[in-house]
Amino acid sequence: MTDIDPIELKRIRWRSRRGLLELDLVLERFLARRFDSLSGPQLAAYRELLELPDNDFLDIVNGKADPDDPALMEIVGILRTT
């Protein structure tokens, strides 16, 4: 992720703060453990997931739903195991 603007990375971290405590806890662990090692495509997929409403995002993270886009499943897998 060295080619990503550091300010943009801070924005992504800020946007990772969510209104649902359960989702916020998962994303905090993810940011602490895995965020810095994401590839460019993984980061793009994560940014796309951040566009989802909190309840939909939580359902995906909890395995109650899967995203329609198969390209997102890699990052979803990382979030589910974090």
DRENPA-3360 file (N, C-alpha, C; in nm, 2 decimals, always signed):
BEGIN
1 = MTDIDPIE = +0.08/-0.12/+0.00/+0.00/+0.00/+0.00/+0.09/+0.13/+0.00 ~ +0.21/+0.11/-0.04/+0.30/+0.23/-0.03/+0.26/+0.34/-0.13 ~ +0.19/+0.30/-0.24/+0.16/+0.40/-0.34/+0.03/+0.48/-0.31 ~ -0.04/+0.45/-0.20/-0.16/+0.51/-0.16/-0.13/+0.64/-0.08 ~ -0.20/+0.74/-0.11/-0.18/+0.87/-0.04/-0.21/+0.85/+0.11 ~ -0.12/+0.89/+0.20/-0.14/+0.87/+0.34/-0.26/+0.94/+0.40 ~ -0.30/+1.05/+0.33/-0.42/+1.13/+0.38/-0.54/+1.05/+0.34 ~ -0.54/+0.98/+0.22/-0.65/+0.90/+0.18/-0.67/+0.78/+0.28;
9 = LKRIRWRS = -0.55/+0.72/+0.32/-0.56/+0.61/+0.42/-0.62/+0.66/+0.55 ~ -0.59/+0.78/+0.59/-0.65/+0.83/+0.71/-0.80/+0.85/+0.70 ~ -0.84/+0.89/+0.58/-0.99/+0.91/+0.55/-1.06/+0.77/+0.55 ~ -0.99/+0.67/+0.50/-1.05/+0.54/+0.50/-1.07/+0.49/+0.64 ~ -0.96/+0.51/+0.72/-0.97/+0.47/+0.86/-1.08/+0.54/+0.93 ~ -1.10/+0.67/+0.91/-1.20/+0.75/+0.97/-1.34/+0.70/+0.93 ~ -1.36/+0.67/+0.80/-1.48/+0.62/+0.75/-1.52/+0.48/+0.80 ~ -1.42/+0.41/+0.86/-1.44/+0.28/+0.91/-1.51/+0.28/+1.05;
17 = RRGLLELD = -1.52/+0.40/+1.11/-1.59/+0.42/+1.23/-1.74/+0.41/+1.20 ~ -1.81/+0.32/+1.26/-1.95/+0.30/+1.22/-2.04/+0.32/+1.34 ~ -2.17/+0.33/+1.32/-2.27/+0.35/+1.42/-2.31/+0.23/+1.50 ~ -2.28/+0.11/+1.45/-2.32/-0.01/+1.52/-2.20/-0.06/+1.59 ~ -2.21/-0.08/+1.72/-2.10/-0.12/+1.81/-2.04/-0.25/+1.76 ~ -2.13/-0.35/+1.72/-2.08/-0.48/+1.68/-1.99/-0.47/+1.55 ~ -2.03/-0.39/+1.46/-1.95/-0.36/+1.34/-1.83/-0.28/+1.37 ~ -1.84/-0.19/+1.45/-1.72/-0.10/+1.49/-1.61/-0.19/+1.55;
25 = LVLERFLA = -1.65/-0.28/+1.64/-1.55/-0.37/+1.70/-1.48/-0.46/+1.60 ~ -1.55/-0.51/+1.51/-1.49/-0.59/+1.40/-1.39/-0.51/+1.32 ~ -1.44/-0.39/+1.28/-1.35/-0.31/+1.20/-1.23/-0.25/+1.27 ~ -1.24/-0.23/+1.40/-1.13/-0.19/+1.48/-1.02/-0.30/+1.48 ~ -1.06/-0.42/+1.50/-0.97/-0.53/+1.50/-0.90/-0.54/+1.36 ~ -0.98/-0.53/+1.26/-0.93/-0.54/+1.12/-0.83/-0.43/+1.10 ~ -0.86/-0.31/+1.14/-0.77/-0.20/+1.11/-0.64/-0.22/+1.19 ~ -0.65/-0.27/+1.31/-0.53/-0.30/+1.39/-0.44/-0.41/+1.33;
33 = RRFDSLSG = -0.51/-0.51/+1.28/-0.43/-0.64/+1.25/-0.40/-0.65/+1.10 ~ -0.49/-0.61/+1.01/-0.48/-0.65/+0.87/-0.48/-0.53/+0.77 ~ -0.53/-0.41/+0.81/-0.54/-0.30/+0.71/-0.42/-0.26/+0.64 ~ -0.31/-0.25/+0.72/-0.18/-0.20/+0.66/-0.12/-0.30/+0.56 ~ -0.17/-0.43/+0.56/-0.11/-0.52/+0.46/-0.20/-0.55/+0.34 ~ -0.31/-0.47/+0.32/-0.40/-0.49/+0.21/-0.33/-0.45/+0.08 ~ -0.36/-0.53/-0.02/-0.31/-0.49/-0.16/-0.40/-0.38/-0.21 ~ -0.37/-0.33/-0.32/-0.45/-0.22/-0.39/-0.59/-0.27/-0.42;
41 = PQLAAYRE = -0.61/-0.39/-0.48/-0.74/-0.44/-0.51/-0.82/-0.47/-0.38 ~ -0.76/-0.52/-0.28/-0.83/-0.54/-0.15/-0.87/-0.41/-0.09 ~ -0.79/-0.31/-0.10/-0.82/-0.18/-0.04/-0.94/-0.12/-0.12 ~ -0.94/-0.14/-0.25/-1.06/-0.09/-0.33/-1.18/-0.16/-0.29 ~ -1.18/-0.29/-0.27/-1.29/-0.37/-0.23/-1.34/-0.32/-0.09 ~ -1.25/-0.30/+0.00/-1.29/-0.25/+0.14/-1.36/-0.11/+0.13 ~ -1.30/-0.03/+0.04/-1.37/+0.11/+0.03/-1.51/+0.09/-0.03 ~ -1.53/-0.01/-0.12/-1.66/-0.03/-0.17/-1.76/-0.08/-0.06;
49 = LLELPDND = -1.71/-0.17/+0.03/-1.79/-0.22/+0.14/-1.83/-0.10/+0.23 ~ -1.74/-0.01/+0.25/-1.77/+0.11/+0.34/-1.88/+0.19/+0.29 ~ -1.92/+0.18/+0.16/-2.03/+0.25/+0.11/-2.17/+0.19/+0.15 ~ -2.17/+0.07/+0.20/-2.29/+0.00/+0.24/-2.35/+0.06/+0.37 ~ -2.48/+0.05/+0.38/-2.54/+0.09/+0.51/-2.49/+0.00/+0.62 ~ -2.48/+0.05/+0.74/-2.42/-0.03/+0.86/-2.49/-0.17/+0.87 ~ -2.62/-0.18/+0.87/-2.69/-0.31/+0.89/-2.65/-0.41/+0.78 ~ -2.64/-0.36/+0.65/-2.61/-0.45/+0.54/-2.46/-0.49/+0.56;
57 = FLDIVNGK = -2.38/-0.40/+0.59/-2.23/-0.43/+0.61/-2.22/-0.53/+0.73 ~ -2.29/-0.52/+0.84/-2.28/-0.61/+0.95/-2.33/-0.75/+0.91 ~ -2.44/-0.75/+0.83/-2.49/-0.88/+0.79/-2.39/-0.96/+0.70 ~ -2.31/-0.88/+0.62/-2.21/-0.95/+0.54/-2.10/-0.99/+0.63 ~ -2.05/-0.91/+0.72/-1.94/-0.95/+0.81/-1.98/-1.07/+0.89 ~ -2.10/-1.08/+0.94/-2.15/-1.19/+1.02/-2.18/-1.31/+0.94 ~ -2.18/-1.31/+0.81/-2.21/-1.42/+0.73/-2.35/-1.45/+0.70 ~ -2.44/-1.35/+0.74/-2.58/-1.37/+0.71/-2.62/-1.33/+0.57;
65 = ADPDDPAL = -2.52/-1.27/+0.50/-2.54/-1.23/+0.36/-2.41/-1.23/+0.29 ~ -2.40/-1.24/+0.16/-2.28/-1.23/+0.09/-2.30/-1.12/-0.02 ~ -2.20/-1.04/-0.05/-2.21/-0.94/-0.15/-2.24/-1.00/-0.28 ~ -2.31/-0.92/-0.36/-2.34/-0.96/-0.50/-2.22/-0.97/-0.59 ~ -2.12/-0.89/-0.56/-2.00/-0.88/-0.64/-1.89/-0.98/-0.58 ~ -1.86/-1.09/-0.66/-1.76/-1.18/-0.62/-1.63/-1.13/-0.59 ~ -1.59/-1.01/-0.65/-1.46/-0.95/-0.62/-1.45/-0.90/-0.47 ~ -1.56/-0.88/-0.41/-1.56/-0.84/-0.27/-1.54/-0.95/-0.17;
73 = MEIVGILR = -1.56/-1.07/-0.21/-1.55/-1.19/-0.12/-1.42/-1.21/-0.06 ~ -1.31/-1.17/-0.12/-1.18/-1.18/-0.06/-1.17/-1.10/+0.06 ~ -1.20/-0.97/+0.05/-1.19/-0.88/+0.17/-1.30/-0.92/+0.27 ~ -1.41/-0.97/+0.23/-1.51/-1.02/+0.33/-1.46/-1.13/+0.41 ~ -1.39/-1.22/+0.34/-1.32/-1.34/+0.41/-1.22/-1.29/+0.51 ~ -1.15/-1.19/+0.48/-1.05/-1.13/+0.58/-1.13/-1.07/+0.69 ~ -1.23/-1.00/+0.67/-1.31/-0.94/+0.78/-1.37/-1.04/+0.87 ~ -1.42/-1.15/+0.81/-1.49/-1.26/+0.88/-1.39/-1.33/+0.97;
81 = TT = -1.26/-1.34/+0.93/-1.16/-1.41/+1.01/-1.08/-1.32/+1.11 ~ -1.11/-1.20/+1.10/-1.03/-1.10/+1.19/-1.09/-1.10/+1.33;
% end
